[in-house]
Amino acid sequence: MANPLFKNYSEFHALLSALTVAVLMVAGLLALLLALQEWVLKSKKMGVWIQSLPPLETMESYLFLVNRWGFILLTAVLATSFYYYHALLWQYSLLLPKTLIAVAAWIIFLTLLLGRHWRGWRGGWAINSTLCGVALLVLVYLVSCIEI
């Protein structure tokens, strides 16, 4: 019996992809806010708005929480891509590069999360890795939107 929520698997995959991009965009915005917060604190230009933000450690913990959920969702997107579209991956010239870029973003997030766990990466590593991974996924998402 077919799932009444989705007419076909591509709808499910598209919804899961959009949710993943949305979650990881929140991670990107958190990374930008964290970078701005670090810059303001280092430059000693305290503004009223910076005092309303949570401490750096709390912001970092939020960033890694969102990164973890985004990584889980990205893993699900890649798994559904390979499962449902494995035959198409080699046939269409645009589908393979999009998949490879998404896998590169997945590797960036995996490296970041493992580096945080094993080596205690934080600060610049967290900000730069998150922004690089998000930039790759935004690229894939925009190409997908143009393709439709």
C-alpha positions as CSV (number, residue, x, y, z in Angstrom):
1,M,0.0,0.0,0.0
2,A,1.4,3.4,-1.0
3,N,2.1,6.1,1.6
4,P,-0.7,8.7,1.4
5,L,1.7,11.5,2.4
6,F,3.9,11.2,-0.7
7,K,2.9,10.2,-4.2
8,N,6.4,9.0,-5.0
9,Y,9.8,8.7,-3.4
10,S,11.1,11.8,-5.1
11,E,8.7,14.0,-3.1
12,F,9.9,12.4,0.1
13,H,13.5,13.0,-1.0
14,A,12.8,16.6,-1.9
15,L,11.1,17.3,1.4
16,L,13.9,15.7,3.3
17,S,16.5,17.7,1.3
18,A,14.7,20.9,2.0
19,L,14.5,20.2,5.7
20,T,18.2,19.3,5.8
21,V,19.2,22.5,4.0
22,A,16.9,24.5,6.4
23,V,18.5,22.9,9.5
24,L,22.0,23.4,8.2
25,M,21.3,27.0,7.2
26,V,20.4,27.6,10.8
27,A,23.8,26.1,11.7
28,G,25.4,28.5,9.2
29,L,23.6,31.5,10.7
30,L,24.7,30.3,14.2
31,A,28.3,30.0,12.9
32,L,28.1,33.6,11.5
33,L,26.7,34.9,14.8
34,L,29.4,33.0,16.7
35,A,32.1,34.5,14.5
36,L,30.7,38.0,14.9
37,Q,30.4,37.5,18.7
38,E,34.0,36.3,18.9
39,W,35.2,39.3,16.8
40,V,33.3,41.8,18.9
41,L,34.7,40.3,22.1
42,K,38.3,40.3,20.8
43,S,38.0,43.9,19.5
44,K,36.5,45.0,22.8
45,K,33.8,46.9,21.1
46,M,31.0,45.8,23.4
47,G,27.6,46.8,22.2
48,V,24.3,46.4,23.9
49,W,23.1,43.7,21.5
50,I,26.2,41.5,22.2
51,Q,25.4,41.4,25.8
52,S,22.0,40.0,25.1
53,L,23.5,36.9,23.4
54,P,24.3,33.7,25.3
55,P,27.9,33.1,26.3
56,L,30.3,31.7,23.6
57,E,30.2,28.2,25.1
58,T,26.5,28.1,25.0
59,M,26.5,29.4,21.4
60,E,29.0,26.7,20.5
61,S,26.9,24.0,22.1
62,Y,23.9,25.2,20.1
63,L,26.0,25.2,16.9
64,F,27.1,21.6,17.5
65,L,23.6,20.5,18.4
66,V,22.3,21.8,15.1
67,N,25.3,20.4,13.2
68,R,24.6,17.0,14.7
69,W,20.9,17.1,13.6
70,G,21.9,18.4,10.2
71,F,24.5,15.6,9.8
72,I,21.8,13.0,10.6
73,L,19.4,14.5,8.1
74,L,22.2,14.8,5.5
75,T,23.0,11.2,6.0
76,A,19.4,10.3,5.5
77,V,19.3,12.4,2.3
78,L,22.4,10.7,0.9
79,A,21.1,7.3,1.8
80,T,17.7,7.9,0.1
81,S,19.6,9.4,-2.9
82,F,21.7,6.3,-3.3
83,Y,18.8,3.9,-2.7
84,Y,16.3,5.5,-5.0
85,Y,18.4,7.1,-7.6
86,H,21.4,4.7,-7.9
87,A,20.6,3.8,-11.5
88,L,20.3,7.5,-12.5
89,L,23.5,8.7,-10.8
90,W,25.7,7.7,-13.8
91,Q,23.2,8.6,-16.5
92,Y,22.7,12.3,-15.9
93,S,25.6,14.6,-16.0
94,L,24.3,17.0,-13.4
95,L,23.2,14.4,-10.9
96,L,26.7,12.9,-10.3
97,P,28.4,16.3,-9.5
98,K,25.6,17.2,-7.1
99,T,25.9,13.9,-5.3
100,L,29.7,14.3,-5.1
101,I,29.4,17.8,-3.7
102,A,26.8,16.6,-1.1
103,V,29.2,13.8,-0.1
104,A,32.0,16.3,0.3
105,A,29.8,18.4,2.6
106,W,28.9,15.2,4.5
107,I,32.6,14.5,5.0
108,I,33.2,18.0,6.2
109,F,30.5,17.7,8.8
110,L,31.7,14.2,9.8
111,T,35.2,15.5,10.2
112,L,34.0,18.4,12.3
113,L,31.9,16.3,14.6
114,L,34.6,13.7,15.1
115,G,37.2,16.4,15.6
116,R,35.0,18.0,18.3
117,H,34.6,14.6,20.0
118,W,38.2,13.4,19.8
119,R,40.2,16.5,19.7
120,G,37.9,19.1,21.2
121,W,37.8,21.4,18.2
122,R,35.9,24.6,18.8
123,G,35.9,28.2,17.8
124,G,37.5,28.9,14.4
125,W,37.4,25.2,13.4
126,A,33.7,24.9,14.2
127,I,32.9,28.2,12.4
128,N,34.9,27.6,9.3
129,S,33.9,23.9,8.9
130,T,30.3,24.7,9.3
131,L,30.4,27.5,6.8
132,C,32.2,25.4,4.3
133,G,29.8,22.5,4.6
134,V,26.8,24.9,4.4
135,A,28.2,26.7,1.4
136,L,28.5,23.3,-0.5
137,L,25.0,22.3,0.4
138,V,23.6,25.7,-0.6
139,L,25.4,25.2,-4.0
140,V,23.8,21.8,-4.4
141,Y,20.4,23.1,-3.4
142,L,20.5,26.1,-5.8
143,V,21.6,23.8,-8.7
144,S,18.7,21.6,-7.8
145,C,16.3,24.5,-7.8
146,I,17.6,25.8,-11.2
147,E,17.3,22.3,-12.6
148,I,13.6,22.1,-11.8
